[in-house]
Structures are given as C-alpha cells and as structure tokens.
Amino acid sequence: MSSLKALKDGDTFDTSGVVFLDFWGESCGSCKRIMPLIEMLDDKYEDVSFYGVEDENGSSWFSEYEVQAMPTFLILLEGEIAARLVGTVSKKELMESIDGALG
C-alpha cells in the first residue's frame, strides 16, 4: 500500500539525522486516509528518511517504540524520539514536528 521504505521485523535502519516512522495497518482506515499526505511529506523533505512499519510485518518495532494505536508517527533525531503523534493529525502538525526536528 505504501511507497515508503518498509521496515520489517529483523531489519535495521540508519538512525542518524531525522527519521520519520509511520506505524500503520492494512485494516486501519485512518492509516489509509492519511497515507497520501505522508507520501507527499516524503517527497517534500529530502533530508528526512521515511519508513513505513506495518503491524503484520513489524510487530517487534511496535514493541520497541511502545506503539499501541494506529496510526502513530514518530520523528527521531539522532535515534531519539523528538516527537510522537497518534491518531488523525493535520498536515500542519506533521510539518511542525518534522521542522522542529530539523531545527
């Protein structure tokens, strides 16, 4: 469903810089509705690494980052959580969180 790089159980990723993690599920209607916005942000922010973590293939990541609801968006700065947004969020909220991490 997503054009984001998929992060699955057992995968690793570079945590340097700013990383955006989108925790989603195929059966999550809100996740599907917001996906075009997330993909647009992926295109807009070339200095941010975007990853999609699907519940069926990335359950270890859900546990590691204590994700309990979908959608959940984490913005990491040098491997540390700089922002956590849960549920239906606006483009403005997402962009402000990303811009805040970018400094």
Backbone torsions as a table, in degrees:
resi	resn	phi	psi	omega
1	MET	NA	-42.2	-173.5
2	SER	-95.7	147.6	173.3
3	SER	-92.6	0.0	177.2
4	LEU	-69.7	156.3	173.5
5	LYS	-63.0	130.2	-178.6
6	ALA	-81.7	135.1	175.5
7	LEU	-113.6	112.3	-175.3
8	LYS	-112.1	166.8	175.7
9	ASP	-51.8	133.5	178.9
10	GLY	88.7	-14.1	177.4
11	ASP	-74.4	161.1	170.6
12	THR	-125.6	161.1	176.8
13	PHE	-147.7	155.7	-179.6
14	ASP	-75.1	118.9	-177.7
15	THR	-95.2	6.2	178.3
16	SER	-74.9	150.2	-178.6
17	GLY	74.1	-148.4	-178.6
18	VAL	-105.7	130.3	180.0
19	VAL	-125.9	135.0	178.1
20	PHE	-111.3	121.2	178.1
21	LEU	-110.8	124.6	178.4
22	ASP	-107.9	108.3	178.0
23	PHE	-92.5	118.1	-172.9
24	TRP	-143.3	172.8	177.3
25	GLY	-143.7	147.6	-179.0
26	GLU	-60.0	-32.8	-178.1
27	SER	-90.4	6.1	-177.5
28	CYS	-93.3	107.1	-179.4
29	GLY	-61.3	-41.8	178.6
30	SER	-63.0	-36.6	178.8
31	CYS	-62.5	-43.1	-179.2
32	LYS	-67.7	-38.8	-178.9
33	ARG	-66.8	-34.2	-175.9
34	ILE	-90.0	-11.4	-176.3
35	MET	-55.6	-42.6	178.2
36	PRO	-59.6	-35.0	176.9
37	LEU	-66.1	-43.5	-179.8
38	ILE	-63.4	-41.7	178.8
39	GLU	-65.0	-36.7	176.7
40	MET	-64.4	-41.3	178.1
41	LEU	-65.1	-37.4	176.5
42	ASP	-58.6	-42.5	178.5
43	ASP	-68.7	-37.0	-175.3
44	LYS	-73.0	-42.6	-173.6
45	TYR	-99.6	88.1	-177.8
46	GLU	-68.9	-23.6	-178.4
47	ASP	-89.7	6.3	-179.9
48	VAL	-115.7	135.4	176.0
49	SER	-91.4	121.0	-178.9
50	PHE	-103.8	133.9	177.2
51	TYR	-133.4	142.4	173.2
52	GLY	-105.4	132.8	179.7
53	VAL	-120.8	106.5	-179.8
54	GLU	-85.6	141.4	-175.8
55	ASP	-59.1	-34.9	-176.6
56	GLU	-76.0	-24.7	-176.3
57	ASN	-114.0	-3.8	-174.9
58	GLY	-135.0	34.8	-174.4
59	SER	-60.4	-30.2	178.7
60	SER	-66.6	-32.2	177.4
61	TRP	-71.6	-37.0	175.7
62	PHE	-58.7	-43.4	179.4
63	SER	-67.3	-46.3	-176.9
64	GLU	-59.0	-39.8	-177.6
65	TYR	-99.7	11.3	175.8
66	GLU	53.3	46.6	178.5
67	VAL	-87.0	124.2	-176.7
68	GLN	-120.9	-5.7	-179.1
69	ALA	-142.6	156.4	177.9
70	MET	-126.5	145.1	-7.1
71	PRO	-76.7	151.2	170.9
72	THR	-127.3	137.1	179.7
73	PHE	-121.6	125.9	176.3
74	LEU	-115.0	136.2	172.7
75	ILE	-113.7	118.2	-179.1
76	LEU	-102.1	140.9	173.8
77	LEU	-123.0	113.8	-177.0
78	GLU	52.4	39.1	175.1
79	GLY	88.2	-8.1	179.9
80	GLU	-104.5	144.7	-180.0
81	ILE	-69.0	117.4	177.5
82	ALA	-96.0	-27.3	179.5
83	ALA	-156.5	145.6	175.8
84	ARG	-132.7	122.2	177.4
85	LEU	-122.3	133.4	-175.0
86	VAL	-126.1	136.0	175.8
87	GLY	86.7	-160.7	-179.6
88	THR	-74.0	117.7	-179.8
89	VAL	-125.2	160.2	-177.3
90	SER	-88.7	162.8	174.0
91	LYS	-57.2	-42.3	-179.8
92	LYS	-59.8	-46.1	179.9
93	GLU	-61.4	-43.9	-180.0
94	LEU	-64.2	-46.4	-178.7
95	MET	-65.3	-40.0	178.1
96	GLU	-63.4	-37.6	178.9
97	SER	-68.3	-42.5	178.2
98	ILE	-66.4	-46.9	-179.7
99	ASP	-61.0	-36.9	177.9
100	GLY	-62.9	-39.2	178.5
101	ALA	-70.3	-34.6	179.5
102	LEU	-73.2	-21.1	177.5
103	GLY	80.7	NA	NA
